[in-house]
């Protein structure tokens, strides 16, 4: 399989987000217009794989759509091993994380910390590409800090090593998620390489997606935080890109249906107890802008029973009239 501008039905990708982009969320986003969804980040060290959560993240055998699995680490041999193992578990694309800004990841010289070590970037990319027969992609930031934006250098290394596509978050590591994403570096990266480039960062509306695609010339956009509690954003962007007109926001009945389906799928995927705990944050995101939802969220977050959560949602929406 080759990755190119026409690989995806629509140039919209769900960004990998720890604790968010599990299978229920990915499948919901795909149903609502995303072209591909990347899994939560997995550490390459097999010593930390023997947990229920990690085993569930690694099971992609029955998943719909292109199955892209993101791995993180600083040891080339471990990264190669992790890539092979995940392909055996059903991954169709292996994505290397060199963009995570979290301190606990960077302390291990993984994630965006690797941007300061171009030689190690080259070694890791080559090791992973050589280890598997599926496409290998790479996620980076524009650099370590605003004075050291070396995204173009890393992009050229990636292309030279056989990386099939590159996603770029428009912030440096030191910026974390603060301030506004910048797209000049992403534009320069797109002009510097011939492989597909994906833009990420602050894409939160159809108009913003159109602007970023046009300004940077990238092949696709990647959406993360803007999809939390708003998975229909992919449908809205897709419609706007295809027609130039905006879809109306989903009605209350559709939001109710989607929330119930999502929460039910979380209960089924994780089990009643863990699923109920994970459902809390998603329901909070769905209702974040609803004035009437703020008091309800306090009540919902105290519920540990899956059935009680579903009943509470029914009562909440019935009360809205």
VEXPATOR-197340 format. One record per residue (C-alpha): residue number from 1; residue in one letter; x, y, z. Coordinates in pm, whole numbers, padded with zeros to 5 digits. Layout:
// VEXPATOR-197340
(node NUM, 'A', (X, Y, Z)),
...
END
This chain:
// VEXPATOR-197340
(node 1, 'X', (00000, 00000, 00000)),
(node 2, 'X', (00129, 00343, -00096)),
(node 3, 'X', (00030, 00662, 00085)),
(node 4, 'X', (-00045, 00956, -00138)),
(node 5, 'X', (-00291, 01243, -00178)),
(node 6, 'X', (-00560, 01002, -00300)),
(node 7, 'X', (-00514, 00732, -00036)),
(node 8, 'X', (-00787, 00880, 00183)),
(node 9, 'X', (-01144, 00935, 00075)),
(node 10, 'X', (-01126, 01271, 00248)),
(node 11, 'X', (-00812, 01463, 00361)),
(node 12, 'X', (-00914, 01461, 00728)),
(node 13, 'X', (-00721, 01262, 00988)),
(node 14, 'X', (-00796, 01212, 01356)),
(node 15, 'X', (-00486, 01302, 01556)),
(node 16, 'X', (-00360, 01048, 01810)),
(node 17, 'X', (-00449, 01165, 02161)),
(node 18, 'X', (-00357, 00969, 02473)),
(node 19, 'X', (-00667, 00859, 02662)),
(node 20, 'X', (-00897, 00985, 02386)),
(node 21, 'X', (-00850, 00815, 02050)),
(node 22, 'X', (-00949, 00466, 02156)),
(node 23, 'X', (-01139, 00239, 01919)),
(node 24, 'X', (-01490, 00369, 02005)),
(node 25, 'X', (-01383, 00728, 01942)),
(node 26, 'X', (-01190, 00646, 01624)),
(node 27, 'X', (-01479, 00453, 01474)),
(node 28, 'X', (-01722, 00733, 01558)),
(node 29, 'X', (-01501, 00992, 01388)),
(node 30, 'X', (-01462, 00771, 01081)),
(node 31, 'X', (-01838, 00732, 01059)),
(node 32, 'X', (-01876, 01110, 01079)),
(node 33, 'X', (-01640, 01197, 00795)),
(node 34, 'X', (-01276, 01138, 00895)),
(node 35, 'X', (-01060, 00965, 00635)),
(node 36, 'X', (-00826, 00799, 00885)),
(node 37, 'X', (-00779, 00784, 01261)),
(node 38, 'X', (-00443, 00725, 01430)),
(node 39, 'X', (-00440, 00520, 01751)),
(node 40, 'X', (-00323, 00634, 02091)),
(node 41, 'X', (00053, 00639, 02135)),
(node 42, 'X', (00214, 00312, 02244)),
(node 43, 'X', (00555, 00298, 02409)),
(node 44, 'X', (00799, 00076, 02224)),
(node 45, 'X', (00930, -00086, 02543)),
(node 46, 'X', (00768, -00434, 02569)),
(node 47, 'X', (00822, -00432, 02947)),
(node 48, 'X', (00521, -00200, 02981)),
(node 49, 'X', (00290, -00386, 02746)),
(node 50, 'X', (00148, -00634, 02996)),
(node 51, 'X', (-00151, -00426, 03104)),
(node 52, 'X', (-00515, -00452, 03002)),
(node 53, 'X', (-00517, -00099, 02863)),
(node 54, 'X', (-00211, -00156, 02644)),
(node 55, 'X', (-00338, -00491, 02518)),
(node 56, 'X', (-00663, -00326, 02416)),
(node 57, 'X', (-00477, -00050, 02237)),
(node 58, 'X', (-00279, -00309, 02041)),
(node 59, 'X', (-00578, -00510, 01918)),
(node 60, 'X', (-00668, -00383, 01572)),
(node 61, 'X', (-00791, -00705, 01414)),
(node 62, 'X', (-01158, -00604, 01383)),
(node 63, 'X', (-01112, -00231, 01332)),
(node 64, 'X', (-01267, -00046, 01040)),
(node 65, 'X', (-01075, 00180, 00803)),
(node 66, 'X', (-00700, 00219, 00768)),
(node 67, 'X', (-00542, 00096, 01091)),
(node 68, 'X', (-00262, 00336, 01184)),
(node 69, 'X', (-00075, 00266, 01508)),
(node 70, 'X', (00156, 00521, 01669)),
(node 71, 'X', (00467, 00407, 01857)),
(node 72, 'X', (00714, 00609, 02065)),
(node 73, 'X', (01063, 00541, 02191)),
(node 74, 'X', (01430, 00627, 02151)),
(node 75, 'X', (01587, 00284, 02101)),
(node 76, 'X', (01595, 00190, 01729)),
(node 77, 'X', (01586, -00186, 01795)),
(node 78, 'X', (01289, -00157, 02033)),
(node 79, 'X', (01108, 00067, 01787)),
(node 80, 'X', (01164, -00186, 01509)),
(node 81, 'X', (01039, -00467, 01733)),
(node 82, 'X', (00731, -00267, 01832)),
(node 83, 'X', (00656, -00193, 01468)),
(node 84, 'X', (00674, -00560, 01370)),
(node 85, 'X', (00461, -00665, 01666)),
(node 86, 'X', (00188, -00412, 01592)),
(node 87, 'X', (00176, -00513, 01227)),
(node 88, 'X', (00124, -00871, 01344)),
(node 89, 'X', (-00169, -00741, 01551)),
(node 90, 'X', (-00333, -00583, 01248)),
(node 91, 'X', (-00169, -00244, 01198)),
(node 92, 'X', (-00165, -00134, 00834)),
(node 93, 'X', (00041, 00180, 00897)),
(node 94, 'X', (00304, 00242, 01164)),
(node 95, 'X', (00336, 00601, 01281)),
(node 96, 'X', (00645, 00718, 01471)),
(node 97, 'X', (00586, 00978, 01740)),
(node 98, 'X', (00843, 01255, 01751)),
(node 99, 'X', (00597, 01523, 01851)),
(node 100, 'X', (00476, 01445, 02202)),
(node 101, 'X', (00581, 01731, 02436)),
(node 102, 'X', (00505, 01550, 02764)),
(node 103, 'X', (00790, 01564, 03017)),
(node 104, 'X', (00761, 01196, 03109)),
(node 105, 'X', (00810, 01106, 02743)),
(node 106, 'X', (01083, 01360, 02672)),
(node 107, 'X', (01281, 01250, 02979)),
(node 108, 'X', (01329, 00918, 02802)),
(node 109, 'X', (01455, 01111, 02497)),
(node 110, 'X', (01142, 01007, 02308)),
(node 111, 'X', (00868, 01216, 02148)),
(node 112, 'X', (00969, 01570, 02055)),
(node 113, 'X', (01300, 01538, 02243)),
(node 114, 'X', (01429, 01348, 01940)),
(node 115, 'X', (01408, 01664, 01731)),
(node 116, 'X', (01733, 01774, 01899)),
(node 117, 'X', (01909, 01460, 01774)),
(node 118, 'X', (01880, 01442, 01393)),
(node 119, 'X', (02125, 01150, 01370)),
(node 120, 'X', (01911, 00942, 01606)),
(node 121, 'X', (01601, 01045, 01410)),
(node 122, 'X', (01765, 00900, 01099)),
(node 123, 'X', (01861, 00576, 01274)),
(node 124, 'X', (01514, 00523, 01420)),
(node 125, 'X', (01335, 00600, 01094)),
(node 126, 'X', (01554, 00361, 00897)),
(node 127, 'X', (01519, 00086, 01156)),
(node 128, 'X', (01139, 00104, 01157)),
(node 129, 'X', (01106, 00135, 00779)),
(node 130, 'X', (01333, -00167, 00730)),
(node 131, 'X', (01145, -00370, 00993)),
(node 132, 'X', (00801, -00376, 00830)),
(node 133, 'X', (00645, -00397, 00487)),
(node 134, 'X', (00362, -00155, 00562)),
(node 135, 'X', (00399, 00224, 00519)),
(node 136, 'X', (00573, 00409, 00802)),
(node 137, 'X', (00471, 00766, 00879)),
(node 138, 'X', (00617, 01026, 01115)),
(node 139, 'X', (00461, 01289, 01344)),
(node 140, 'X', (00679, 01586, 01447)),
(node 141, 'X', (00662, 01941, 01575)),
(node 142, 'X', (00828, 02236, 01405)),
(node 143, 'X', (01129, 02211, 01636)),
(node 144, 'X', (01237, 02212, 02000)),
(node 145, 'X', (01177, 02583, 02062)),
(node 146, 'X', (01112, 02896, 01851)),
(node 147, 'X', (01487, 02956, 01816)),
(node 148, 'X', (01544, 02603, 01691)),
(node 149, 'X', (01282, 02521, 01430)),
(node 150, 'X', (01449, 02239, 01239)),
(node 151, 'X', (01136, 02085, 01092)),
(node 152, 'X', (01269, 02111, 00737)),
(node 153, 'X', (01587, 01923, 00828)),
(node 154, 'X', (01389, 01647, 01002)),
(node 155, 'X', (01150, 01626, 00707)),
(node 156, 'X', (01434, 01574, 00461)),
(node 157, 'X', (01584, 01305, 00684)),
(node 158, 'X', (01245, 01134, 00702)),
(node 159, 'X', (01200, 01136, 00326)),
(node 160, 'X', (01554, 01006, 00274)),
(node 161, 'X', (01482, 00715, 00511)),
(node 162, 'X', (01167, 00605, 00329)),
(node 163, 'X', (00904, 00762, 00553)),
(node 164, 'X', (00580, 00754, 00353)),
(node 165, 'X', (00413, 01066, 00494)),
(node 166, 'X', (00480, 01334, 00752)),
(node 167, 'X', (00243, 01506, 00998)),
(node 168, 'X', (00356, 01837, 01148)),
(node 169, 'X', (00208, 02012, 01451)),
(node 170, 'X', (00252, 02387, 01409)),
(node 171, 'X', (00416, 02443, 01748)),
(node 172, 'X', (00758, 02373, 01895)),
(node 173, 'X', (00802, 02144, 02192)),
(node 174, 'X', (00855, 02437, 02429)),
(node 175, 'X', (00525, 02590, 02317)),
(node 176, 'X', (00336, 02282, 02436)),
(node 177, 'X', (-00025, 02367, 02343)),
(node 178, 'X', (-00004, 02735, 02431)),
(node 179, 'X', (-00043, 03028, 02197)),
(node 180, 'X', (-00140, 02987, 01834)),
(node 181, 'X', (-00009, 02730, 01589)),
(node 182, 'X', (00197, 02873, 01305)),
(node 183, 'X', (00182, 02740, 00953)),
(node 184, 'X', (00480, 02907, 00785)),
(node 185, 'X', (00711, 02624, 00892)),
(node 186, 'X', (00462, 02364, 00773)),
(node 187, 'X', (00441, 02544, 00439)),
(node 188, 'X', (00821, 02542, 00411)),
(node 189, 'X', (00833, 02171, 00497)),
(node 190, 'X', (00577, 02092, 00229)),
(node 191, 'X', (00791, 02276, -00026)),
(node 192, 'X', (01106, 02099, 00092)),
(node 193, 'X', (00993, 01738, 00041)),
(node 194, 'X', (00795, 01536, -00210)),
(node 195, 'X', (00621, 01299, 00034)),
(node 196, 'X', (00269, 01384, 00155)),
(node 197, 'X', (00257, 01632, 00443)),
(node 198, 'X', (-00025, 01669, 00695)),
(node 199, 'X', (-00085, 01991, 00891)),
(node 200, 'X', (-00194, 01979, 01256)),
(node 201, 'X', (-00267, 02242, 01519)),
(node 202, 'X', (-00564, 02470, 01596)),
(node 203, 'X', (-00776, 02345, 01306)),
(node 204, 'X', (-01115, 02387, 01469)),
(node 205, 'X', (-01357, 02491, 01195)),
(node 206, 'X', (-01432, 02429, 00827)),
(node 207, 'X', (-01297, 02772, 00738)),
(node 208, 'X', (-00972, 02710, 00925)),
(node 209, 'X', (-00925, 02375, 00751)),
(node 210, 'X', (-00974, 02540, 00410)),
(node 211, 'X', (-00728, 02817, 00499)),
(node 212, 'X', (-00458, 02578, 00622)),
(node 213, 'X', (-00490, 02354, 00316)),
(node 214, 'X', (-00467, 02651, 00081)),
(node 215, 'X', (-00192, 02839, 00265)),
(node 216, 'X', (00043, 02548, 00328)),
(node 217, 'X', (-00034, 02334, 00024)),
(node 218, 'X', (-00042, 02022, 00242)),
(node 219, 'X', (-00217, 01704, 00139)),
(node 220, 'X', (-00438, 01667, 00447)),
(node 221, 'X', (-00516, 01817, 00786)),
(node 222, 'X', (-00508, 01643, 01122)),
(node 223, 'X', (-00761, 01736, 01390)),
(node 224, 'X', (-00722, 01661, 01759)),
(node 225, 'X', (-00867, 01864, 02046)),
(node 226, 'X', (-01136, 02024, 01828)),
(node 227, 'X', (-01295, 01681, 01785)),
(node 228, 'X', (-01335, 01619, 02158)),
(node 229, 'X', (-01708, 01637, 02221)),
(node 230, 'X', (-01756, 01739, 01860)),
(node 231, 'X', (-01679, 01437, 01640)),
(node 232, 'X', (-01911, 01574, 01372)),
(node 233, 'X', (-01648, 01837, 01294)),
(node 234, 'X', (-01513, 01600, 01027)),
(node 235, 'X', (-01850, 01593, 00854)),
(node 236, 'X', (-01874, 01970, 00873)),
(node 237, 'X', (-01526, 02023, 00727)),
(node 238, 'X', (-01573, 01762, 00457)),
(node 239, 'X', (-01898, 01924, 00342)),
(node 240, 'X', (-01739, 02269, 00337)),
(node 241, 'X', (-01438, 02150, 00137)),
(node 242, 'X', (-01662, 01979, -00117)),
(node 243, 'X', (-01934, 02242, -00154)),
(node 244, 'X', (-01813, 02570, -00007)),
(node 245, 'X', (-02123, 02585, 00211)),
(node 246, 'X', (-02164, 02515, 00582)),
(node 247, 'X', (-02374, 02242, 00736)),
(node 248, 'X', (-02606, 02340, 01020)),
(node 249, 'X', (-02493, 02211, 01362)),
(node 250, 'X', (-02639, 01875, 01466)),
(node 251, 'X', (-02978, 01894, 01631)),
(node 252, 'X', (-03037, 01797, 01991)),
(node 253, 'X', (-03186, 01462, 01894)),
(node 254, 'X', (-02879, 01368, 01690)),
(node 255, 'X', (-02642, 01478, 01966)),
(node 256, 'X', (-02844, 01268, 02210)),
(node 257, 'X', (-02822, 00964, 01983)),
(node 258, 'X', (-02449, 01005, 01922)),
(node 259, 'X', (-02373, 01051, 02292)),
(node 260, 'X', (-02574, 00744, 02388)),
(node 261, 'X', (-02405, 00534, 02120)),
(node 262, 'X', (-02061, 00659, 02221)),
(node 263, 'X', (-02111, 00598, 02592)),
(node 264, 'X', (-02263, 00255, 02526)),
(node 265, 'X', (-01967, 00160, 02306)),
(node 266, 'X', (-01724, 00272, 02577)),
(node 267, 'X', (-01903, 00050, 02830)),
(node 268, 'X', (-01890, -00245, 02591)),
(node 269, 'X', (-01528, -00190, 02492)),
(node 270, 'X', (-01378, -00135, 02837)),
(node 271, 'X', (-01631, -00312, 03054)),
(node 272, 'X', (-01896, -00151, 03272)),
(node 273, 'X', (-01670, -00012, 03545)),
(node 274, 'X', (-01374, 00125, 03346)),
(node 275, 'X', (-01602, 00228, 03061)),
(node 276, 'X', (-01812, 00435, 03301)),
(node 277, 'X', (-01504, 00619, 03426)),
(node 278, 'X', (-01378, 00692, 03074)),
(node 279, 'X', (-01723, 00805, 02961)),
(node 280, 'X', (-01715, 01093, 03210)),
(node 281, 'X', (-01464, 01304, 03020)),
(node 282, 'X', (-01635, 01247, 02685)),
(node 283, 'X', (-01975, 01349, 02823)),
(node 284, 'X', (-01808, 01655, 02977)),
(node 285, 'X', (-01672, 01755, 02637)),
(node 286, 'X', (-02006, 01701, 02464)),
(node 287, 'X', (-02182, 01926, 02715)),
(node 288, 'X', (-01902, 02175, 02775)),
(node 289, 'X', (-02082, 02467, 02611)),
(node 290, 'X', (-02426, 02376, 02741)),
(node 291, 'X', (-02517, 02594, 03039)),
(node 292, 'X', (-02769, 02335, 03155)),
(node 293, 'X', (-02505, 02064, 03122)),
(node 294, 'X', (-02263, 02196, 03384)),
(node 295, 'X', (-02464, 02089, 03687)),
(node 296, 'X', (-02550, 01763, 03516)),
(node 297, 'X', (-02181, 01686, 03463)),
(node 298, 'X', (-02118, 01699, 03837)),
(node 299, 'X', (-02395, 01443, 03887)),
(node 300, 'X', (-02279, 01228, 03595)),
(node 301, 'X', (-01917, 01222, 03717)),
(node 302, 'X', (-02029, 01069, 04046)),
(node 303, 'X', (-02187, 00769, 03871)),
(node 304, 'X', (-01983, 00448, 03861)),
(node 305, 'X', (-02252, 00226, 03707)),
(node 306, 'X', (-02289, 00201, 03330)),
(node 307, 'X', (-02667, 00158, 03347)),
(node 308, 'X', (-02697, 00457, 03580)),
(node 309, 'X', (-02502, 00672, 03334)),
(node 310, 'X', (-02730, 00579, 03045)),
(node 311, 'X', (-03040, 00645, 03255)),
(node 312, 'X', (-02899, 00980, 03362)),
(node 313, 'X', (-02844, 01082, 03001)),
(node 314, 'X', (-03201, 00989, 02915)),
(node 315, 'X', (-03335, 01197, 03205)),
(node 316, 'X', (-03111, 01491, 03112)),
(node 317, 'X', (-03222, 01507, 02749)),
(node 318, 'X', (-03587, 01441, 02835)),
(node 319, 'X', (-03570, 01741, 03066)),
(node 320, 'X', (-03452, 01968, 02786)),
(node 321, 'X', (-03788, 01926, 02614)),
END
